[in-house]
Amino acid sequence: MQEKKIRYGLASEPEMKKTGGTVELRPGIRLGFTKCFTCNNMCGIRYRYDEREGRLTRVAGNPYCEVVTGGRPLPLSTPVRKAYEMLTGDSGLSHRATTCGKGASGPDVLSDPYRIVKVLKRAGKRGENKWRSIPYEQALREILEGGDLFGEGRVEGLRSIRDLKTPVKPGSPEFGSKANQLFATFNEEDTIRGGLFSRFVTKGFGSVNLVSKHAYCGSSVGIGYSLGLGPSIEAGMCDIDWNDFEYGIFIGTAPGSSGASLNRLGFGAADARTARKAEYVCVDPILRNPAAAETGASWLPIIPGGDCAFLYALVRVIIDRKWYNADFLRVPSKSAAAKAKEVNWSNAAWLVNVESGSMADAAEFGLGKKGEGIVLVGGRAVSSEKAILGDLDAQVTLKALSGKSVRLATSFALLKREAQKHSLADYSRLCGIPAEKITAVAEKFTHHGRKAAVVSNTGNYTADAPMVGWLICILNTLIGSHDARGGAIYGNGAQMGFEGRYDLNTVSGAPKLDGQSTVCLNMPYEESTEFKQKAAKGLKPYPAGHLYHNMNPGYGASNAAEMLTALANKSPYPAKALLTWRSNPVYAAASFSRQAVRALADPRTLPLFVSIDAYINETNVYADYIIPDHVMYEDYACDRTWGSFDQCVVAGAPVSESRTVKDAQGRRVGMERFLIDCAVKLGLPGFGRSSIPVKDGSPVDLLDPEDWSVRYIANVAAQCKGLPQVTDEDRKYAGLVHAMRDVTARVTKGEASQIEALFSRGGYYAHEERYDGQFMKNGGGKFLQLFNPAMAALHNCYSGKKYPGVPVLDEPRFFNGDPWSKIWSSQRFPLRFSSYKPILRSPYSAAFEHDLRVSPRNFIFINKTTAARLGLKDGDKARLVSPNGLSAEGVLKCVQGVAAGAVCVSHCFGHTGYGARDCLIDGQTIRADARRGSGIAVNRLIPQDPTRPGPASLLCDVWAGGNCRSGIPMRVEKA
């Protein structure tokens, strides 16, 4: 295909002209606000649309949005025209609102020549990338009714698959009905659209098998962090207070390199280093963001997979030298915290039954009510509710009411004992960081009061990722940093629109899915039929025949790669159909196996595969049908933004009409159109006439995409307090006439006014007072855990051993408990691999022409000394060899900015989808753009666990079951 021409140095005319301090919109230009979706941060942006050319010509930051203004957003009361005036001239520096390189490249997607805009049906074998376009109505009929669709035998359609009465696995009630043989994966980050997809699959069709990317993206670190946040197992992660921190530890990341918005973190890091002389250290295998000299930033190279050792080393130094905040740690209860003028408290002083691994209960010792803990005060045992300050490092034997003597130790003592199992020299050897540097970091971290924090994202997705997350949280607890001014902070979140006047949660007649497990086994093994049957027969119940997810199962087992692995293994039962939307686990999931790819290609294993997407990607290239979908700027927005401390919702209406094909009634085809039509034809609950309950009126219809989106936004807008009064001038400068076209007929006049106000500022950004004294105004109420009783109550589904109540340091292990080193020896694979997120790429940014030009390929990064030892030099063509037998060739970069013994390659390159491969549609060959496939696709190199049952497998951590992608044994050789 001929390369698309792009003009450089010939920028379009400015959208406004300024005269006498005021701006005036140029004729034919529409301005407005929406979200950026070039990655999952979803920042707020402003756009310029040329009505004459019918083209989106530019995007930039929304001046009302915290994350694109460096934490200095304009108040919502600022009129839109005034906001634009404040972006010009000298004031434009102080009120700058920017987007990153990915965001600036986003408009390319609208006119991308490789985008799918017609309905496609495969015209060859699966995976051959041969297609023919068919009418939408034909695809709808064939997908619903089935038939001999490809001359390969009869295929069941969705109507036949939806059997809600017959058990899918007789004798195992946890697996529900045969309707669960519809497997589905989706992008849950797009809240509005993902909500409709979820409604169709679960509440309409009645399949429990709906999963997303969580467990191969970041769930294990977040689940681990939650172990320190409270006594249950949930998910969480902190940010650092960019406005007032004095010292930060960024592990597995660097400010602006991954996770939260680059724009917010870039401003925050620059201001902290220059204005406040704050310091931070990046502990990462690769130096991502070199900092200018004398600006307080430093880098500690760490061996990939060494995060837990480094963090435990910090814990040991802090405890050994008594650098922890004892005054805070001794506070045992909410009432004691109030008296001590603390906002949080911890179980550091609570006593633990050393033998049972459970918290000592005051009622069992006659010291208080059931559920109250026990602490020692000067050596005397009392209820945690009666103590003001407890003893920290203590052990005692107490006699329970039963007469039994029980050995008890404080949570703090147990953490100390675990930390002291390894010497500082051992920790240093395991993480590759000198002991004196570890001590120096520990000293700085603990000598800024509470104005310090340890921060991560998902870079440390190792074999012990949950332990890493837990230790990060514990370190913040040791200095009392949670919710402290300058410390570890937690955003105010976003409003959701599933509840409100329009009840989008309730579906009358929805199938009952409570208590059912997905094929990813999102349940404790001990609750399974497999376990119960073994126990009933007097057999040893362990090991389990599969990997069960017992740590926050709903989140930890939400794994599209795990679902497709189960599909390949036909376990616990076979699939009949797969439905995907904006999902690409074959490319995006580490350790995805060749066996699972072969299963996708085999109609005998997967009879029907339907994908809804704007592109042919590495997963849906095996689909039977591709339903074209909208891209960003063509749909409604109402989502959270990562990295925003202020309560925020980024919102907007479609900027441009979709380019997808129209159905017979002249309506654009997309995910919503397809699922609503399927649901109506199948008679599914929750769709069609009068299917959305209204609190103070009659139910309303769900027949068109706007019926869902507009009412979701109406619910959100109703929650936003202090929205501005919209003026005619606002309507002109925020493109509101266009934005409200499909809104007003679907809601009340009052709701329309609220939505218009929300759109007028591109969302809701509640910029309120940040601090309350020395704490965050929104903070408090956290019962922080050094020992987590919920964790200690769980069992490993293979060995049956109890999980630890405090973090442990162990070598990487397979599902069956064997160490990785037993099979993957350091002699054959001497290096440790780590992947990372590049700043200017996302997993789908190969579709952005400008992004391709500024970030064309990735490299194999290796330390200069390591390279010399292996006989390699900078610029060599090298081969990266994985234990799974696969290899990849790339260009070697030998630099000092990589840890010795490490090899680092960035994610988001090496595509075979998104136009990187020739494609045949209607007999015409669409030639590939080779640039889209440049570089190495790193996830395919992550090996599988050879001890897991079944031909298809994944390499997962043994705690939460998330995909491993760092600390992997590899070798590099000259190609």
Secondary structure, 3 states (H helix, E strand, C coil): CCCCCCCCCCCCCCCEEEECCEEEECCCEEEEEEECCCCCCCCEEEEEEECCCCEEEEEEECCCCHHHCCCCCCCCCCCHHHHHHHCCCCHHHHCCCCCCHHHHHHHHHHHCCCCCCCCEEECCCCCCCEEEECCHHHHHHHHHHEECCCCCCCEECHHHHCCCCCECCCCCHHHCEHHHHEEEEECCCCHHHHHHHHHHHHHHHCCCCEECCHHHHCHHHHHHHHHHHCCCCCCCCCEECCCCCCEEEEECCCCCCCCCCHHHHHHHHHHHHHCCCCEEEEEECECCCCCCCCCCEEEEECCCCCHHHHHHHHHHHHHHCCCCCHHHHCCCCHHHHHHCCCCCEECCCEEEECCCCEECCHHHHCCCCCCCCEEEECCEEEECCCCCCCCCCCEEEEECCCCCEEEEEEHHHHHHHHHCCCCHHHHHHHHCCCHHHHHHHHHHHHCCCCCEEEECCCCCCCCCHHHHHHHHHHHHHHCCCECECCCEECCCCCCCCCCCCECCCCCCCCCCCCCCCCCCCCCCHHHCHHHHHHHHCCCCCCCCCCCCCCCCHHHHCCCHHHHHHHHHHCCCCCCCEEEEECCCHHHHCCCCCHHHHHHHCCCCCCCEEEEEECCCCCCHHHCCEEEECCCCCCCCEEECCCCCCCEEEEEECCCCCCCCCECCCCCECCHHHHHHHHHHHHCCCCCEEEEEEECCEEEEEECCHHHHHHHHHHHHHHHCCCCCCCCHHHHHHCCHHHHCCCCHHHCCHHHHHHHHHHHHCCEEEECCCCEECCEECCCCCCEECCCCHHHHCCECCCCCCECCCCCCCCCCECCCCCEHHHCCCCCCCCEEEEEECCCCCCCCHHHCHHHHHHCCCCCEEEEHHHHHHCCCCCCCEEEEECCCCCEEEEEEEEECCECCCEEEEECCCCCCCCCCCCEEECCEEECCCHHHHCCCCCHHHCCCCCCCCCCCCCCECCCCCCECCEEEEEEEEEC
